[in-house]
Amino acid sequence: MSLPSVKASMITFVFLSLLTSFHSKISEAASASRAYSCPKEPNFTPNSTYQSNLNHLLSSLSSNANLETGFYNTTVGHNPPNIVYGLFLCRGDVTPNVCQDCVSTATKDIVQHYCPTGIEATIWYDQCMLRYSNESFFSSMIDWPRSYSCNDSKITVLDRFDQILGTMINDSVTQATGAHDEPGATKFATKEASLSSSIKLYCLVQCTPDISSYDCDKCLRGLIANIPFSCSGKQGAIALTPNCNFRYEAYQFYRNLAMPPPRSGKNRISSLTIIAIVTPIAVSMVLLAMVYCLLRMSARKKSPMEEENESLLFDLATIKAATNKFSEDNKLGKGGFGEVYKGTLSNGQEIAAKMLSKNSTQGEEKILVYEYVPNKSLDYFLNDPKKQRILNWSMRYKIIGGIARGILYLHEDSRLRIIHRDLKVSNILLDENMNPKISDFGLARIFGNDQTLENTHKIAGTYGYMPTEYAMYGQFSIKTDIFSFGILLLEILCGKKNTSFYTSDATENLLSYAWKHWKGGTSLELLDPTIRDSYSEIEVNRFFLQSRAQTNMPESESDQSTRKSILLSVDEASITEVYPR
């Protein structure tokens, strides 16, 4: 992996204004280091008091790098501007010896090769990072400068990749920040998950222990939110800031932390002690088992309402017959919650049967039966240049209107207000008449009549379709679906997918690319070339304005504004509506 400079860094457009005001650089360092940051100015004078204090600080950091904690900060000097503040952080899985070797190397490299006269600097290695400055930064979180590095190899099994990686990352962040600022908390976590029978993913997250759990969570989620734009579909990625870091690979790159050895000799637990502990536990387990059995027996007595709902279900024999015993020939694909099979009922009606997996949390191996739609999903057409031509302008206009009406129904007209949370092209199915149908409600949440916002620590969905407040902080609302619809709208107009969009500028995604054209007044250049002979300029410009409004909606925007935003896509007469800015 190699690290780009700030001018070609992998930061998304959200953070560009911050980065352009920062005159430092994150440059590609020698093979031993991952990255370093060294502002061009101010600099200290050789042989000055500041340099003497810096040398003492680096020596102190190096000599304390064998501590079990893997973290140390200190200050040298008494009078500004010659005070030097510094710290090191070693990766949570490395031994004290490895930590000391890494920090010792860092103290030499930073002043000899990368930042010989810099008043402040940061350097990152695989096993440690080191930072110093003439201003105090202890216990304060900053999320810049940032560095992103991607593995050159691509994941060959993309099915469920985003979901599995996202779940693994979120679990890691939750574990790392779950100590609630207890003394000595390391704010470090590793996780692994199987992508297929032959591929496993491994991830690691870590924060400096001096920042709060809240700041650690904020730092990591902000860092991770840009991974899909920077390293989509890659076998590995590394993201670094002065206060937190994140890495995932398709191989185990960290050391498993050993459990403490069992006690021996005089400290051995006696047999009487074991009996005293085990006996009450065993009795409690028996009582729990009895309560469980009683609850199971009670659950089997169904209420009339349950009996009525049960009658709406198909029996297993019917579904087996329809799918030819779940034949591989009838298999349509595999989603995040299970495999899907095509079937034909005895009356000739075609169905799609999803067999929920045990770990889907959606049911104990139940089977969901859906209406079968022959034209698959919208991404089936957008991903194929030949099939893309089938989607002429009138058809795309019809699809946009259908999706908008579906979202409006979920948010306003349904008896229960539903937030989908995973609107994307692969979840828009097309029937035989190319009418769109919103599918896959595995992540949907029901909102109360007066509810406007909800928070979650388990951020699920597809990066690239999430607004910043959801991807970074877990806050979702109606506006979450509105943002996703804005991205969908852009993809339909441009004929390109946001998650697989590439330009010569590696930092760019479809949305940031579109914003350049919107600001430059060249929106029509974004239009899919296959429909440039058949489109309506008024309609296209209206939809481009709509996408721009929906992907830039402030958090304070009222629900009334979001409802208008959706209605604009349905009602042609609303062209003159004021678009939120």
Secondary structure, DSSP 8 states (H G I E B T S, - for coil): -----GGG----GGGHHHHHT----EE---TTEEEEE--SS-B--TTSHHHHHHHHHHHHHHHTTT-TTSEEEEEE-SSTTS-EEEEEEE-TTS-HHHHHHHHHHHHHHIIIII-TTBSSEEEEESSEEEEEESS--TT-----S-EEEE-SSB-S--TTHHHHHHHHHHHHHHHHTTTTT-TT---EEEEEEESSSS-EEEEEEEE-TTS-HHHHHHHHHHHHTTHHHHHTTBS-EEEE-SSEEEEEESS--S----------GGG---HHHHHHHHHHHHHHHHHHHHHHHHHHHHHHS--HHHHHHHTTS--HHHHHHHTTTT-GGGEEEEETTEEEEEEE-TTS-EEEEEEE-GGGSS-SS-EEEEE--TT-BHHHHHT-HHHHTTS-HHHHHHHHHHHHHHHHIIIIISSSEEE-S---GGGEEE-TT--EEE---TT-EEE-TT---EE-SS--S-TTSS-HHHHHH-EESHHHHHHHHHHHHHHHHHT--GGG---SSTT--HHHHHHHHHHHT-GGGGS-GGGTTT--HHHHHHHHHHHHHHTT--TT--HHHHHHHHHHHH-GGGTTS----
